[in-house]
Amino acid sequence: MLNINKKTKLSDAMKEYPGLKDYLVTLRPEYKLLENVTVRNLLAPRMDMVKIAKRGGMSVEELLDLLEAGAEQIMAGEPEDTAQSEKFKEDIKSLMRRMNSGEDLEEIKVQFKELLKKVDPVLIAVAEAELTQEGYTIQDLMNACDVHLEFFAEGLAEAKVDVPEDHPLWRFSKDQEVILNWLQEARELVKEMAQFNSMEEAKEHVARLKELMIKIDVTDNHDVRQENTLFPILEKYGVEEPPHIMWEEHVRMKGTRKGIKKALENPPAGWDYKKLVEYLDGLMITLVETFIQHSMKEHQILYPTALDLLSKEDWDDIAEESTELGYFELPEEVKKSE
């Protein structure tokens, strides 16, 4: 008998029974998303058996009966190779340390990018956190941050859904392109501010940074359109967790932007210029990385799910409601590339 009940989280069940994921995939096509490691990391800790059953169009009692029927297969599954994950994490930390050792930085960056292709982004965050506990600062990890942000941005470009220009998802995707361009410019400005000694010396950079943050605030319109058109329709079809997660990340990114603007307008008392720039850079790294990974989740999970489920009438409704809510203006260079 399996130790699984209706309140059991999917993440806990998969940890105890490594064969559960593969068994679920055989039960319903709706569970094939679990084959994607990003999807599993995103959804498994948030979904109990009631939600899993609902996703598969059955009652939780039916699901539990099916799991008991497949108990032998479920318990026979091979556990994930935690030793391999631990090795990858240590390899990441080693390369991050070497980036500050005086070795050929470009060669190390190539090795780092190759390693990033094999690991989940969560592992990178764990490695960075452990190095921070060892005494490394944001500045020490700057080269590594630059590489993995560049790598994630390249991944986002490759992950984009392919839809015609009159499709609502095309505009959501184009919005992301513009927002990322502005975020990356803002990050570069903060990095360049490190070469100055005061806010007065860096006043042109500060002015442009403030201007960019205003532009990025205007793009809240992108979030509002998603939250009021796409998310409710997905929830109507029973896809609840991904929109909830995306909404939470919208709120978190707004909070980070608010912290950047507050620090620019009113730096904390007692902070010198160097500490302020380091603080701003930490927030910008967090904001850019969160936005890129947020966008990748949308292209890898949210948008494909929507394309599978939504009808033409649904997409027509989204287009009409989006027009009513309005759009922020795309820059000229983006319009020319349409």
C-alpha positions as CSV (number, residue, x, y, z in Angstrom):
1,M,0.0,0.0,0.0
2,L,1.3,3.4,-1.0
3,N,1.8,6.1,1.6
4,I,-0.2,8.7,-0.4
5,N,-3.4,10.4,0.5
6,K,-5.4,13.3,-1.0
7,K,-3.3,15.9,0.9
8,T,0.1,14.5,-0.2
9,K,2.1,17.0,-2.2
10,L,3.3,15.7,-5.6
11,S,6.9,16.7,-4.7
12,D,6.9,14.6,-1.5
13,A,5.2,11.6,-3.3
14,M,7.8,11.6,-6.2
15,K,10.6,11.8,-3.6
16,E,9.3,8.7,-1.8
17,Y,8.3,6.9,-5.0
18,P,10.6,7.7,-7.9
19,G,8.4,5.7,-10.4
20,L,5.4,7.9,-9.7
21,K,6.1,10.5,-12.4
22,D,6.5,7.9,-15.2
23,Y,3.3,6.1,-14.0
24,L,1.3,9.3,-14.0
25,V,2.4,10.1,-17.6
26,T,0.9,6.7,-18.7
27,L,-2.5,7.6,-17.1
28,R,-3.5,10.8,-18.8
29,P,-2.0,13.0,-21.6
30,E,-2.5,16.0,-19.2
31,Y,0.3,14.6,-17.1
32,K,2.9,14.6,-19.9
33,L,4.0,18.0,-18.7
34,L,5.7,16.3,-15.8
35,E,8.3,15.0,-18.1
36,N,9.7,18.5,-18.3
37,V,12.0,19.1,-15.3
38,T,11.2,22.8,-15.2
39,V,7.5,22.0,-15.0
40,R,8.1,19.5,-12.2
41,N,10.1,21.9,-10.2
42,L,7.5,24.6,-10.7
43,L,4.3,22.6,-10.0
44,A,5.2,19.6,-7.8
45,P,5.7,21.4,-4.5
46,R,2.4,23.3,-5.0
47,M,0.1,20.5,-6.0
48,D,-1.5,17.8,-3.8
49,M,-3.3,14.7,-5.0
50,V,-6.7,16.6,-5.2
51,K,-5.2,19.1,-7.7
52,I,-3.4,16.3,-9.6
53,A,-6.7,14.4,-9.9
54,K,-8.5,17.6,-11.1
55,R,-5.8,18.2,-13.7
56,G,-6.4,14.7,-15.1
57,G,-10.2,15.1,-15.1
58,M,-11.0,12.6,-12.3
59,S,-11.9,12.5,-8.7
60,V,-9.1,12.2,-6.1
61,E,-10.6,8.8,-5.1
62,E,-10.3,7.6,-8.7
63,L,-6.7,8.8,-8.8
64,L,-5.7,7.1,-5.5
65,D,-7.3,3.8,-6.7
66,L,-5.3,4.0,-9.9
67,L,-2.1,4.7,-8.0
68,E,-2.8,1.6,-5.8
69,A,-3.3,-0.5,-8.9
70,G,0.0,0.6,-10.2
71,A,1.8,0.4,-6.9
72,E,4.3,-2.2,-8.0
73,Q,5.4,-0.1,-11.0
74,I,5.5,3.1,-8.9
75,M,7.7,1.5,-6.2
76,A,10.0,0.0,-8.8
77,G,11.1,3.3,-10.3
78,E,14.7,4.4,-10.2
79,P,15.6,7.4,-7.9
80,E,17.0,10.5,-9.5
81,D,20.8,10.6,-9.5
82,T,21.3,13.0,-6.6
83,A,25.1,12.3,-6.7
84,Q,25.1,13.7,-10.3
85,S,23.3,16.8,-9.2
86,E,25.7,17.3,-6.3
87,K,28.7,16.9,-8.8
88,F,27.1,19.5,-11.1
89,K,26.7,21.9,-8.2
90,E,30.3,21.6,-7.1
91,D,31.4,22.0,-10.7
92,I,29.4,25.2,-10.9
93,K,31.0,26.5,-7.7
94,S,34.5,25.6,-8.9
95,L,34.0,27.6,-12.2
96,M,32.6,30.5,-10.3
97,R,35.6,30.6,-8.0
98,R,38.0,30.4,-11.0
99,M,36.4,33.4,-12.5
100,N,38.1,35.5,-9.8
101,S,41.5,33.6,-9.9
102,G,43.2,35.4,-12.7
103,E,42.8,32.6,-15.2
104,D,41.6,33.2,-18.8
105,L,38.1,34.4,-18.2
106,E,36.8,33.8,-21.8
107,E,37.9,30.1,-21.6
108,I,36.2,29.7,-18.2
109,K,33.0,31.3,-19.6
110,V,32.9,28.7,-22.4
111,Q,33.2,25.9,-19.9
112,F,30.5,27.5,-17.7
113,K,28.0,27.8,-20.5
114,E,28.5,24.2,-21.4
115,L,27.8,23.2,-17.9
116,L,24.7,25.4,-17.7
117,K,23.2,23.4,-20.5
118,K,23.1,20.3,-18.3
119,V,21.7,21.8,-15.1
120,D,18.4,23.2,-13.8
121,P,18.5,26.9,-12.9
122,V,17.6,26.1,-9.3
123,L,21.0,24.4,-9.0
124,I,22.8,27.6,-10.0
125,A,20.9,29.6,-7.3
126,V,21.9,27.0,-4.7
127,A,25.6,27.2,-5.8
128,E,25.6,31.0,-5.6
129,A,23.9,30.8,-2.1
130,E,26.6,28.4,-0.8
131,L,29.4,30.6,-2.2
132,T,27.8,33.6,-0.5
133,Q,27.9,31.6,2.8
134,E,31.6,31.1,2.2
135,G,32.1,34.8,2.1
136,Y,31.8,35.6,-1.6
137,T,30.0,38.9,-2.4
138,I,27.8,39.9,-5.3
139,Q,30.9,41.6,-6.8
140,D,32.9,38.4,-6.5
141,L,30.2,36.5,-8.4
142,M,29.6,39.2,-11.0
143,N,31.3,37.4,-13.9
144,A,29.3,34.3,-13.2
145,C,26.1,36.3,-13.0
146,D,26.9,37.9,-16.4
147,V,27.5,34.5,-18.0
148,H,24.4,32.8,-16.7
149,L,22.2,35.8,-17.5
150,E,23.5,35.8,-21.0
151,F,22.9,32.1,-21.2
152,F,19.3,32.4,-20.0
153,A,18.6,35.2,-22.4
154,E,19.8,33.0,-25.3
155,G,17.6,30.2,-24.0
156,L,14.6,32.5,-23.9
157,A,15.2,33.5,-27.6
158,E,15.2,29.9,-28.5
159,A,12.1,29.0,-26.4
160,K,9.7,31.5,-27.9
161,V,6.4,30.1,-29.2
162,D,5.9,30.4,-33.0
163,V,2.6,32.2,-33.7
164,P,1.4,34.7,-36.3
165,E,1.5,38.4,-35.7
166,D,-2.3,38.7,-35.2
167,H,-2.2,36.2,-32.4
168,P,-2.4,37.6,-28.8
169,L,0.6,35.5,-27.8
170,W,2.7,37.2,-30.4
171,R,2.2,40.6,-28.7
172,F,2.9,39.1,-25.2
173,S,6.1,37.7,-26.7
174,K,7.1,41.0,-28.3
175,D,6.4,42.8,-25.0
176,Q,8.9,40.5,-23.3
177,E,11.5,41.3,-25.9
178,V,11.1,45.0,-25.2
179,I,11.1,44.6,-21.4
180,L,14.2,42.5,-21.5
181,N,16.0,45.0,-23.7
182,W,15.2,47.8,-21.2
183,L,16.2,45.6,-18.2
184,Q,19.5,44.7,-19.7
185,E,20.3,48.3,-20.5
186,A,19.4,49.2,-16.9
187,R,21.7,46.5,-15.7
188,E,24.6,47.8,-17.9
189,L,24.1,51.3,-16.5
190,V,24.4,50.1,-12.9
191,K,27.5,48.2,-13.8
192,E,29.0,51.3,-15.4
193,M,28.1,53.3,-12.3
194,A,30.8,51.4,-10.4
195,Q,33.5,53.4,-12.2
196,F,32.3,56.6,-10.6
197,N,32.8,57.9,-7.0
198,S,29.5,59.6,-6.4
199,M,25.9,60.1,-7.5
200,E,27.0,63.5,-8.8
201,E,29.7,62.0,-11.0
202,A,27.3,59.4,-12.3
203,K,24.4,61.8,-12.7
204,E,23.9,61.0,-16.5
205,H,23.8,57.3,-15.8
206,V,21.4,57.9,-12.9
207,A,19.1,60.0,-15.0
208,R,18.9,57.4,-17.7
209,L,18.4,54.6,-15.2
210,K,15.5,56.5,-13.7
211,E,14.1,57.1,-17.2
212,L,14.3,53.3,-17.9
213,M,12.6,52.4,-14.6
214,I,9.7,54.7,-15.6
215,K,9.5,52.9,-19.0
216,I,9.6,49.5,-17.3
217,D,6.8,50.6,-14.9
218,V,4.6,51.4,-17.9
219,T,5.0,47.8,-19.1
220,D,2.8,46.8,-16.1
221,N,0.2,47.0,-18.8
222,H,1.6,43.6,-20.1
223,D,1.0,42.0,-16.7
224,V,-2.5,43.5,-16.5
225,R,-3.5,42.1,-19.9
226,Q,-2.2,38.6,-18.9
227,E,-3.9,38.7,-15.5
228,N,-7.3,39.8,-16.9
229,T,-7.4,37.9,-20.1
230,L,-5.2,34.8,-20.4
231,F,-5.0,33.7,-16.8
232,P,-8.8,33.6,-16.1
233,I,-9.5,31.6,-19.3
234,L,-6.8,29.0,-18.4
235,E,-8.2,28.7,-14.9
236,K,-11.6,28.1,-16.5
237,Y,-10.1,25.0,-18.2
238,G,-8.7,23.8,-14.8
239,V,-5.1,25.1,-15.3
240,E,-4.8,27.0,-12.0
241,E,-1.3,26.6,-10.7
242,P,0.8,28.1,-13.5
243,P,-1.2,31.4,-13.7
244,H,-1.1,31.7,-9.9
245,I,2.7,31.3,-10.0
246,M,3.1,33.8,-12.8
247,W,0.9,36.3,-10.9
248,E,3.0,35.8,-7.8
249,E,6.2,36.5,-9.8
250,H,4.6,39.7,-11.3
251,V,4.1,40.9,-7.7
252,R,7.6,40.0,-6.7
253,M,9.2,41.8,-9.7
254,K,7.1,44.9,-9.0
255,G,8.5,44.8,-5.4
256,T,12.1,44.6,-6.7
257,R,11.5,47.5,-9.1
258,K,10.1,49.5,-6.2
259,G,13.3,48.8,-4.2
260,I,15.5,50.0,-7.1
261,K,13.5,53.2,-7.5
262,K,13.5,53.9,-3.7
263,A,17.3,53.4,-3.5
264,L,17.8,55.8,-6.4
265,E,15.6,58.5,-4.9
266,N,16.5,58.1,-1.3
267,P,19.6,56.0,-0.5
268,P,19.6,54.4,2.9
269,A,21.3,56.6,5.6
270,G,24.9,55.8,6.2
271,W,25.5,54.1,2.9
272,D,28.4,55.2,0.8
273,Y,28.3,55.3,-3.0
274,K,30.0,52.0,-3.4
275,K,27.6,50.2,-1.2
276,L,24.6,51.8,-2.9
277,V,25.9,50.6,-6.4
278,E,26.5,47.1,-5.1
279,Y,22.9,47.0,-3.6
280,L,21.5,48.3,-6.9
281,D,23.4,45.7,-8.9
282,G,22.2,42.9,-6.7
283,L,18.6,44.0,-7.2
284,M,19.1,44.4,-11.0
285,I,20.6,40.9,-11.2
286,T,17.6,39.5,-9.3
287,L,15.1,41.4,-11.5
288,V,16.7,40.5,-14.8
289,E,17.1,36.8,-13.9
290,T,13.6,36.6,-12.5
291,F,12.1,38.1,-15.6
292,I,14.0,35.8,-18.0
293,Q,13.1,32.7,-16.1
294,H,9.5,33.9,-15.7
295,S,9.3,34.4,-19.5
296,M,10.9,31.0,-20.1
297,K,8.2,29.4,-17.9
298,E,5.5,31.2,-20.0
299,H,7.0,30.0,-23.3
300,Q,7.7,26.4,-22.1
301,I,4.6,25.9,-20.0
302,L,1.9,28.6,-20.0
303,Y,1.7,29.4,-23.7
304,P,1.9,25.8,-25.1
305,T,-0.8,24.8,-22.6
306,A,-3.0,27.7,-23.7
307,L,-2.4,26.8,-27.4
308,D,-3.5,23.2,-26.7
309,L,-6.6,24.1,-24.7
310,L,-8.1,27.5,-25.9
311,S,-10.5,27.8,-28.8
312,K,-10.5,30.4,-31.5
313,E,-13.4,32.1,-29.7
314,D,-11.2,32.2,-26.5
315,W,-8.3,33.9,-28.5
316,D,-10.7,36.3,-30.1
317,D,-12.0,37.3,-26.6
318,I,-8.4,37.8,-25.3
319,A,-7.6,40.0,-28.3
320,E,-10.7,42.1,-27.9
321,E,-10.2,42.5,-24.1
322,S,-6.5,43.3,-24.6
323,T,-7.4,46.1,-27.0
324,E,-9.8,47.5,-24.4
325,L,-7.1,47.3,-21.7
326,G,-4.6,48.9,-24.0
327,Y,-0.9,48.4,-25.0
328,F,2.3,50.2,-24.1
329,E,3.9,51.6,-27.2
330,L,6.6,49.5,-28.8
331,P,9.9,51.3,-29.5
332,E,10.5,52.2,-33.2
333,E,13.3,49.7,-33.6
334,V,11.0,46.9,-32.5
335,K,8.2,48.1,-34.8
336,K,10.6,48.0,-37.7
337,S,11.5,44.4,-36.9
338,E,7.9,43.3,-37.0
